[in-house]
Amino acid sequence: MRFKRLANLTCAMLIAGAVFGLSAAAASAAPALQGAGSTLVAPIMAEWAAAWAQATGNPTPVYQSVGSGAGQKDIGESLVDFGASDAPLSSSTTPCNGCFQIPWALTGVGISYNLPGVHKLQLTGPVIAQIYLGQITHWNDRRITSLNKGVHLPSMPITPVHRSDGSGDSYAFTNYESDVSGAFARGIGTAVKPTFPTGPGGNGNSGMVTVVKGTPGSIAYITTAYLIAQHLPAAAIKNNAGRYIYPNLKNISNAASVLRGIPGNNEIHIVNPPKSAKTAYPISTFTYCLLQPTDPLGNGAELKSFIAYAIGPGQSFGPALDYVPIPAKVRSRDLETLNLVH
């Protein structure tokens, strides 16, 4: 797979002439916004935070990349200005009464692997399910080799790696696998922190990268931005149109093209889109900003300014990191929802 190189973007390129939030004089007295959650959104969050702070004179938001489950918990317990989660509020075990979710980034979860000498790999959802269920245990299993004619796959044991923390990546991955495999749905199901029958865990996307790099024969689900940054390969996954697709921008964008309407709670599911989306990457996902109706830390004006930046000019940072700019209809709904926050 050919991934795009990370672009050397500067804040000045994106914020020239833009004004968001308070004046520099007023901002100097404001505390830094506090956020926590998704590791999937962390790479673009770093760009948003630095650029918004430079544009407004506000302190740079402090974001703890601790996983979607922790982000849901922290906003539900009023510990942060905002949470971030790749899994919707409906998946949370921590009540967040009246909370809003705003889809603010769009990307894919890649299936990476560590197979020395293997530079191209094709997989299907049902085969991946059998790997994570412990039913396919070696790379030269005929169910894998039949998908990869002409590729020499070693008789190496497969080590399936999963997230050990509460993770939106786990939610997106298990949502997809539960959709394509009844056995997976019954045995593991869709969850932020599912229980897998085999394989080691990694904490956060960075932890997954570390385990994969250090474990020949491993396979793992990892956000595409981390695959790009760490030069890890990604398998091509067969979609409903029968094509093997990599998690590139155009393919993630094609998955989002099936979106027709947005539910009242802004919960959007685009995994495993129908065959009409011919080039869609099947494990594509939106990720959410989670907000209470009134900012629990009292930074409502700065919070709304930051989120408006993220879903507006901040989307320009996305393509270099394999995040697709959110569709116009999603941004429009986001702004309507943001206006309900105080």
One Martini backbone bead per residue (centre of mass of N, CA, C, O) as a GRO file, in nm:
protein
  342
    1MET     BB    1   0.097   0.034   0.020
    2ARG     BB    2   0.034   0.384  -0.049
    3PHE     BB    3   0.125   0.634   0.148
    4LYS     BB    4   0.109   0.934   0.260
    5ARG     BB    5   0.283   1.194   0.345
    6LEU     BB    6   0.355   1.403   0.574
    7ALA     BB    7   0.277   1.719   0.611
    8ASN     BB    8   0.433   2.051   0.636
    9LEU     BB    9   0.246   2.220   0.823
   10THR     BB   10   0.126   2.541   0.904
   11CYS     BB   11  -0.054   2.759   1.075
   12ALA     BB   12  -0.036   3.005   0.881
   13MET     BB   13  -0.175   2.869   0.632
   14LEU     BB   14  -0.472   2.845   0.795
   15ILE     BB   15  -0.499   3.141   0.975
   16ALA     BB   16  -0.500   3.357   0.783
   17GLY     BB   17  -0.728   3.607   0.880
   18ALA     BB   18  -0.827   3.465   1.135
   19VAL     BB   19  -1.105   3.477   1.379
   20PHE     BB   20  -1.118   3.329   1.713
   21GLY     BB   21  -1.273   3.456   1.967
   22LEU     BB   22  -1.082   3.607   2.172
   23SER     BB   23  -0.885   3.822   2.269
   24ALA     BB   24  -0.566   3.832   2.377
   25ALA     BB   25  -0.622   3.980   2.643
   26ALA     BB   26  -0.854   3.795   2.744
   27ALA     BB   27  -0.711   3.513   2.703
   28SER     BB   28  -0.477   3.536   2.916
   29ALA     BB   29  -0.698   3.463   3.157
   30ALA     BB   30  -0.757   3.197   3.041
   31PRO     BB   31  -0.800   2.881   3.059
   32ALA     BB   32  -0.733   2.582   2.962
   33LEU     BB   33  -0.851   2.352   2.785
   34GLN     BB   34  -1.016   2.032   2.854
   35GLY     BB   35  -0.927   1.705   2.730
   36ALA     BB   36  -1.058   1.362   2.650
   37GLY     BB   37  -0.951   1.047   2.475
   38SER     BB   38  -0.908   0.972   2.177
   39THR     BB   39  -0.647   0.845   1.972
   40LEU     BB   40  -0.746   0.888   1.683
   41VAL     BB   41  -0.763   1.221   1.714
   42ALA     BB   42  -0.480   1.323   1.814
   43PRO     BB   43  -0.324   1.425   1.560
   44ILE     BB   44  -0.539   1.653   1.487
   45MET     BB   45  -0.559   1.787   1.763
   46ALA     BB   46  -0.278   1.912   1.767
   47GLU     BB   47  -0.336   2.105   1.532
   48TRP     BB   48  -0.583   2.252   1.640
   49ALA     BB   49  -0.466   2.363   1.905
   50ALA     BB   50  -0.231   2.533   1.788
   51ALA     BB   51  -0.391   2.704   1.579
   52TRP     BB   52  -0.606   2.828   1.766
   53ALA     BB   53  -0.413   2.966   1.963
   54GLN     BB   54  -0.280   3.149   1.748
   55ALA     BB   55  -0.546   3.286   1.642
   56THR     BB   56  -0.655   3.388   1.953
   57GLY     BB   57  -0.457   3.366   2.226
   58ASN     BB   58  -0.511   3.116   2.350
   59PRO     BB   59  -0.465   2.857   2.516
   60THR     BB   60  -0.361   2.549   2.480
   61PRO     BB   61  -0.508   2.274   2.464
   62VAL     BB   62  -0.561   1.999   2.683
   63TYR     BB   63  -0.482   1.661   2.577
   64GLN     BB   64  -0.594   1.333   2.664
   65SER     BB   65  -0.478   1.022   2.534
   66VAL     BB   66  -0.702   0.763   2.677
   67GLY     BB   67  -0.955   0.700   2.533
   68SER     BB   68  -1.290   0.672   2.479
   69GLY     BB   69  -1.383   0.567   2.754
   70ALA     BB   70  -1.250   0.799   2.918
   71GLY     BB   71  -1.394   1.030   2.772
   72GLN     BB   72  -1.681   0.953   2.857
   73LYS     BB   73  -1.629   0.964   3.161
   74ASP     BB   74  -1.518   1.257   3.198
   75ILE     BB   75  -1.770   1.407   3.089
   76GLY     BB   76  -1.980   1.267   3.275
   77GLU     BB   77  -1.798   1.384   3.541
   78SER     BB   78  -1.692   1.684   3.484
   79LEU     BB   79  -1.356   1.695   3.414
   80VAL     BB   80  -1.419   1.833   3.133
   81ASP     BB   81  -1.497   2.013   2.853
   82PHE     BB   82  -1.415   1.756   2.667
   83GLY     BB   83  -1.482   1.484   2.472
   84ALA     BB   84  -1.349   1.182   2.300
   85SER     BB   85  -1.511   0.968   2.044
   86ASP     BB   86  -1.564   0.681   1.830
   87ALA     BB   87  -1.794   0.632   2.014
   88PRO     BB   88  -2.098   0.653   2.105
   89LEU     BB   89  -2.300   0.733   2.369
   90SER     BB   90  -2.458   0.454   2.360
   91SER     BB   91  -2.181   0.295   2.467
   92SER     BB   92  -2.191   0.411   2.741
   93THR     BB   93  -2.150   0.361   3.109
   94THR     BB   94  -2.164   0.676   3.141
   95PRO     BB   95  -2.350   0.913   3.232
   96CYS     BB   96  -2.480   1.195   3.007
   97ASN     BB   97  -2.686   1.425   3.068
   98GLY     BB   98  -2.767   1.589   2.771
   99CYS     BB   99  -2.562   1.519   2.581
  100PHE     BB  100  -2.341   1.587   2.313
  101GLN     BB  101  -2.269   1.499   1.964
  102ILE     BB  102  -1.983   1.570   1.742
  103PRO     BB  103  -1.889   1.526   1.429
  104TRP     BB  104  -1.520   1.598   1.353
  105ALA     BB  105  -1.424   1.322   1.215
  106LEU     BB  106  -1.273   1.125   0.932
  107THR     BB  107  -1.194   0.773   0.910
  108GLY     BB  108  -0.978   0.484   0.955
  109VAL     BB  109  -0.936   0.132   1.018
  110GLY     BB  110  -0.660  -0.050   1.013
  111ILE     BB  111  -0.493  -0.349   0.888
  112SER     BB  112  -0.221  -0.473   1.037
  113TYR     BB  113   0.124  -0.610   0.989
  114ASN     BB  114   0.387  -0.875   1.060
  115LEU     BB  115   0.555  -0.969   0.752
  116PRO     BB  116   0.826  -1.074   0.638
  117GLY     BB  117   0.819  -0.994   0.285
  118VAL     BB  118   0.525  -0.872   0.312
  119HIS     BB  119   0.357  -0.610   0.099
  120LYS     BB  120   0.087  -0.780   0.038
  121LEU     BB  121  -0.263  -0.780   0.155
  122GLN     BB  122  -0.560  -0.988   0.165
  123LEU     BB  123  -0.890  -0.939   0.313
  124THR     BB  124  -1.162  -1.047   0.506
  125GLY     BB  125  -1.389  -1.022   0.744
  126PRO     BB  126  -1.430  -1.329   0.811
  127VAL     BB  127  -1.126  -1.391   0.843
  128ILE     BB  128  -1.070  -1.194   1.071
  129ALA     BB  129  -1.268  -1.322   1.265
  130GLN     BB  130  -1.123  -1.601   1.278
  131ILE     BB  131  -0.867  -1.490   1.400
  132TYR     BB  132  -1.001  -1.353   1.664
  133LEU     BB  133  -1.134  -1.647   1.742
  134GLY     BB  134  -0.902  -1.876   1.682
  135GLN     BB  135  -0.949  -2.038   1.387
  136ILE     BB  136  -0.698  -1.883   1.277
  137THR     BB  137  -0.330  -1.952   1.328
  138HIS     BB  138  -0.206  -1.930   1.027
  139TRP     BB  139  -0.078  -1.776   0.741
  140ASN     BB  140  -0.106  -2.060   0.558
  141ASP     BB  141  -0.389  -2.063   0.543
  142ARG     BB  142  -0.616  -2.120   0.294
  143ARG     BB  143  -0.805  -1.871   0.367
  144ILE     BB  144  -0.561  -1.678   0.290
  145THR     BB  145  -0.418  -1.782   0.031
  146SER     BB  146  -0.675  -1.759  -0.157
  147LEU     BB  147  -0.646  -1.426  -0.144
  148ASN     BB  148  -0.307  -1.465  -0.223
  149LYS     BB  149  -0.199  -1.490  -0.506
  150GLY     BB  150   0.158  -1.514  -0.519
  151VAL     BB  151   0.186  -1.514  -0.207
  152HIS     BB  152   0.419  -1.564   0.045
  153LEU     BB  153   0.310  -1.747   0.323
  154PRO     BB  154   0.389  -1.825   0.624
  155SER     BB  155   0.419  -2.073   0.895
  156MET     BB  156   0.304  -1.854   1.094
  157PRO     BB  157   0.193  -1.742   1.367
  158ILE     BB  158  -0.088  -1.579   1.489
  159THR     BB  159  -0.111  -1.241   1.635
  160PRO     BB  160  -0.374  -1.100   1.789
  161VAL     BB  161  -0.438  -0.758   1.833
  162HIS     BB  162  -0.559  -0.554   2.105
  163ARG     BB  163  -0.732  -0.351   2.301
  164SER     BB  164  -0.705  -0.269   2.655
  165ASP     BB  165  -0.876  -0.030   2.619
  166GLY     BB  166  -1.109   0.197   2.584
  167SER     BB  167  -1.232   0.186   2.235
  168GLY     BB  168  -1.325   0.311   1.924
  169ASP     BB  169  -1.174   0.112   1.749
  170SER     BB  170  -1.311  -0.134   1.868
  171TYR     BB  171  -1.593  -0.050   1.788
  172ALA     BB  172  -1.551  -0.037   1.480
  173PHE     BB  173  -1.438  -0.320   1.443
  174THR     BB  174  -1.676  -0.482   1.584
  175ASN     BB  175  -1.897  -0.371   1.410
  176TYR     BB  176  -1.798  -0.491   1.148
  177GLU     BB  177  -1.762  -0.792   1.232
  178SER     BB  178  -2.061  -0.828   1.325
  179ASP     BB  179  -2.176  -0.773   1.032
  180VAL     BB  180  -2.000  -1.022   0.880
  181SER     BB  181  -2.019  -1.205   1.162
  182GLY     BB  182  -2.197  -1.412   1.356
  183ALA     BB  183  -1.975  -1.536   1.536
  184PHE     BB  184  -1.867  -1.265   1.636
  185ALA     BB  185  -2.129  -1.149   1.753
  186ARG     BB  186  -2.156  -1.386   1.963
  187GLY     BB  187  -1.850  -1.393   2.085
  188ILE     BB  188  -1.804  -1.056   2.106
  189GLY     BB  189  -1.899  -0.806   1.965
  190THR     BB  190  -2.003  -0.476   2.033
  191ALA     BB  191  -1.732  -0.268   2.168
  192VAL     BB  192  -1.509  -0.080   2.354
  193LYS     BB  193  -1.446  -0.349   2.559
  194PRO     BB  194  -1.369  -0.628   2.453
  195THR     BB  195  -1.355  -0.986   2.455
  196PHE     BB  196  -1.079  -1.176   2.380
  197PRO     BB  197  -0.954  -1.510   2.333
  198THR     BB  198  -0.688  -1.376   2.197
  199GLY     BB  199  -0.415  -1.214   2.260
  200PRO     BB  200  -0.274  -0.916   2.289
  201GLY     BB  201  -0.242  -0.595   2.432
  202GLY     BB  202  -0.296  -0.240   2.365
  203ASN     BB  203  -0.232   0.095   2.456
  204GLY     BB  204  -0.349   0.232   2.232
  205ASN     BB  205  -0.217   0.305   1.930
  206SER     BB  206   0.078   0.307   2.028
  207GLY     BB  207   0.067   0.025   2.156
  208MET     BB  208  -0.001  -0.128   1.897
  209VAL     BB  209   0.250  -0.055   1.742
  210THR     BB  210   0.454  -0.183   1.937
  211VAL     BB  211   0.352  -0.474   1.918
  212VAL     BB  212   0.376  -0.516   1.613
  213LYS     BB  213   0.679  -0.448   1.578
  214GLY     BB  214   0.755  -0.685   1.810
  215THR     BB  215   0.555  -0.903   1.632
  216PRO     BB  216   0.586  -1.154   1.454
  217GLY     BB  217   0.265  -1.230   1.305
  218SER     BB  218   0.096  -0.990   1.339
  219ILE     BB  219  -0.229  -0.834   1.412
  220ALA     BB  220  -0.404  -0.508   1.363
  221TYR     BB  221  -0.600  -0.235   1.483
  222ILE     BB  222  -0.539   0.091   1.321
  223THR     BB  223  -0.506   0.399   1.280
  224THR     BB  224  -0.398   0.551   0.994
  225ALA     BB  225  -0.214   0.777   1.109
  226TYR     BB  226  -0.017   0.568   1.245
  227LEU     BB  227   0.070   0.417   0.994
  228ILE     BB  228   0.201   0.652   0.855
  229ALA     BB  229   0.402   0.747   1.081
  230GLN     BB  230   0.517   0.423   1.108
  231HIS     BB  231   0.529   0.258   0.840
  232LEU     BB  232   0.278   0.076   0.810
  233PRO     BB  233   0.096  -0.168   0.699
  234ALA     BB  234  -0.196  -0.243   0.490
  235ALA     BB  235  -0.472  -0.402   0.430
  236ALA     BB  236  -0.690  -0.526   0.200
  237ILE     BB  237  -1.045  -0.487   0.198
  238LYS     BB  238  -1.334  -0.639   0.141
  239ASN     BB  239  -1.612  -0.531  -0.007
  240ASN     BB  240  -1.943  -0.532  -0.119
  241ALA     BB  241  -1.825  -0.497  -0.428
  242GLY     BB  242  -1.554  -0.694  -0.433
  243ARG     BB  243  -1.324  -0.505  -0.326
  244TYR     BB  244  -0.993  -0.422  -0.262
  245ILE     BB  245  -0.932  -0.195   0.017
  246TYR     BB  246  -0.786   0.094   0.114
  247PRO     BB  247  -0.722   0.353   0.370
  248ASN     BB  248  -0.801   0.598   0.185
  249LEU     BB  249  -0.943   0.889   0.123
  250LYS     BB  250  -1.136   0.808  -0.116
  251ASN     BB  251  -1.252   0.555   0.039
  252ILE     BB  252  -1.366   0.697   0.286
  253SER     BB  253  -1.542   0.896   0.129
  254ASN     BB  254  -1.719   0.676  -0.007
  255ALA     BB  255  -1.844   0.575   0.255
  256ALA     BB  256  -1.982   0.860   0.323
  257SER     BB  257  -2.175   0.879   0.064
  258VAL     BB  258  -2.424   0.712   0.201
  259LEU     BB  259  -2.511   0.955   0.339
  260ARG     BB  260  -2.834   1.103   0.400
  261GLY     BB  261  -2.895   1.106   0.709
  262ILE     BB  262  -2.932   1.260   1.039
  263PRO     BB  263  -2.969   1.195   1.336
  264GLY     BB  264  -3.068   1.358   1.620
  265ASN     BB  265  -2.794   1.235   1.780
  266ASN     BB  266  -2.547   1.204   1.560
  267GLU     BB  267  -2.543   0.897   1.490
  268ILE     BB  268  -2.291   0.745   1.282
  269HIS     BB  269  -2.304   0.479   1.031
  270ILE     BB  270  -2.038   0.340   0.787
  271VAL     BB  271  -1.999   0.057   0.807
  272ASN     BB  272  -2.028  -0.149   0.559
  273PRO     BB  273  -2.113  -0.056   0.289
  274PRO     BB  274  -2.269  -0.076   0.015
  275LYS     BB  275  -2.215  -0.170  -0.321
  276SER     BB  276  -2.258   0.124  -0.432
  277ALA     BB  277  -1.981   0.161  -0.281
  278LYS     BB  278  -1.721   0.064  -0.465
  279THR     BB  279  -1.460   0.223  -0.294
  280ALA     BB  280  -1.512   0.143  -0.009
  281TYR     BB  281  -1.410   0.154   0.312
  282PRO     BB  282  -1.535  -0.061   0.565
  283ILE     BB  283  -1.356   0.093   0.819
  284SER     BB  284  -1.528   0.353   0.866
  285THR     BB  285  -1.522   0.669   1.071
  286PHE     BB  286  -1.652   0.853   1.307
  287THR     BB  287  -1.576   1.123   1.534
  288TYR     BB  288  -1.632   1.261   1.868
  289CYS     BB  289  -1.768   1.529   2.037
  290LEU     BB  290  -1.819   1.581   2.387
  291LEU     BB  291  -2.104   1.750   2.547
  292GLN     BB  292  -2.227   1.966   2.757
  293PRO     BB  293  -2.463   2.205   2.779
  294THR     BB  294  -2.268   2.293   3.017
  295ASP     BB  295  -1.973   2.388   3.097
  296PRO     BB  296  -1.817   2.259   3.380
  297LEU     BB  297  -1.555   2.479   3.365
  298GLY     BB  298  -1.649   2.767   3.235
  299ASN     BB  299  -1.559   2.764   2.893
  300GLY     BB  300  -1.776   2.817   2.664
  301ALA     BB  301  -1.658   3.020   2.457
  302GLU     BB  302  -1.391   2.872   2.397
  303LEU     BB  303  -1.513   2.600   2.322
  304LYS     BB  304  -1.682   2.695   2.075
  305SER     BB  305  -1.442   2.809   1.920
  306PHE     BB  306  -1.279   2.547   1.891
  307ILE     BB  307  -1.493   2.373   1.746
  308ALA     BB  308  -1.539   2.563   1.508
  309TYR     BB  309  -1.252   2.524   1.405
  310ALA     BB  310  -1.240   2.215   1.369
  311ILE     BB  311  -1.506   2.214   1.164
  312GLY     BB  312  -1.348   2.405   0.985
  313PRO     BB  313  -1.037   2.494   0.917
  314GLY     BB  314  -0.922   2.228   1.058
  315GLN     BB  315  -0.983   2.028   0.814
  316SER     BB  316  -0.715   2.091   0.650
  317PHE     BB  317  -0.533   1.881   0.814
  318GLY     BB  318  -0.637   1.592   0.735
  319PRO     BB  319  -0.512   1.465   0.465
  320ALA     BB  320  -0.215   1.423   0.581
  321LEU     BB  321  -0.364   1.204   0.805
  322ASP     BB  322  -0.629   1.057   0.689
  323TYR     BB  323  -0.853   1.283   0.695
  324VAL     BB  324  -1.173   1.356   0.617
  325PRO     BB  325  -1.363   1.589   0.539
  326ILE     BB  326  -1.647   1.684   0.643
  327PRO     BB  327  -1.945   1.699   0.551
  328ALA     BB  328  -2.161   1.956   0.509
  329LYS     BB  329  -2.407   1.828   0.661
  330VAL     BB  330  -2.247   1.777   0.920
  331ARG     BB  331  -2.154   2.062   0.982
  332SER     BB  332  -2.433   2.187   1.003
  333ARG     BB  333  -2.523   2.015   1.246
  334ASP     BB  334  -2.296   2.091   1.435
  335LEU     BB  335  -2.372   2.393   1.459
  336GLU     BB  336  -2.648   2.347   1.580
  337THR     BB  337  -2.545   2.199   1.831
  338LEU     BB  338  -2.345   2.414   1.937
  339ASN     BB  339  -2.578   2.630   1.997
  340LEU     BB  340  -2.672   2.455   2.266
  341VAL     BB  341  -2.421   2.556   2.398
  342HIS     BB  342  -2.280   2.725   2.719
   0.00000   0.00000   0.00000
